[in-house]
Amino acid sequence: MTVRRAQVAVAAWIFILAAIGAVQVFRGAYVDAGVFAVIVVALLLDAAGWLPRVESARRAPHPALLIATLVPVAGVLILAPRHGILIGAAVVIVGLAAVAFAWPNPKDGGVAWTRATVRAGIAWSAAGAAACLWELGMYILGTVRPGGRTAYPALSDLVNPLLDAPAARVVFVTAWVLGGVFLLRRATTR
């Protein structure tokens, strides 16, 4: 990926995240809007070169550390009341750890992406953009059309009933944790 393309990609995602944050303000979901605002500010500061560069060894944590960390996190996600403070805190902690690990390392010197990485980035971006457009479309339609959110459900409205079943929560959390470990391991082998 060329430097110019990378800059355009960063600018596009900053715009998308800012737009999602703006929609959250419109919805009255101020906590969600705040999360998106913090992310946008961090990305803007980083793009401007104003964030301090912290070296990261980019080594995967020892398997025992991963297990000791992720088993309790998974336990909280499975056993704690849904949409509660404990689950929110667990997701924030995991998210902050992932960001700290994945943030670009100055020693990388702008490592060139392989074609496979570019294709994967495009695929993930398309999936994320499609999910965001679905959510926005359903929010707008559910607000202005008869039937509301029942006729125009958001993705979370479709998934929530499934996750009410304990077995489904175990499957979902296990897949989420294993997917994160897979991505963590992939990032350290490149």
URSUL-V577738 format. One record per helix or strand of 2 or more residues. SS is the DSSP state (h for helix, s for strand). FROM is the first residue (numbers start at 1). LEN is the number of residues. If there is no record, write none. Layout:
BEGIN
ss->SS from->FROM len->LEN
ss->SS from->FROM len->LEN
END
This chain:
BEGIN
ss->h from->3 len->25
ss->h from->30 len->18
ss->h from->63 len->17
ss->h from->85 len->18
ss->h from->106 len->3
ss->h from->115 len->30
ss->h from->148 len->4
ss->h from->155 len->9
ss->h from->166 len->23
END
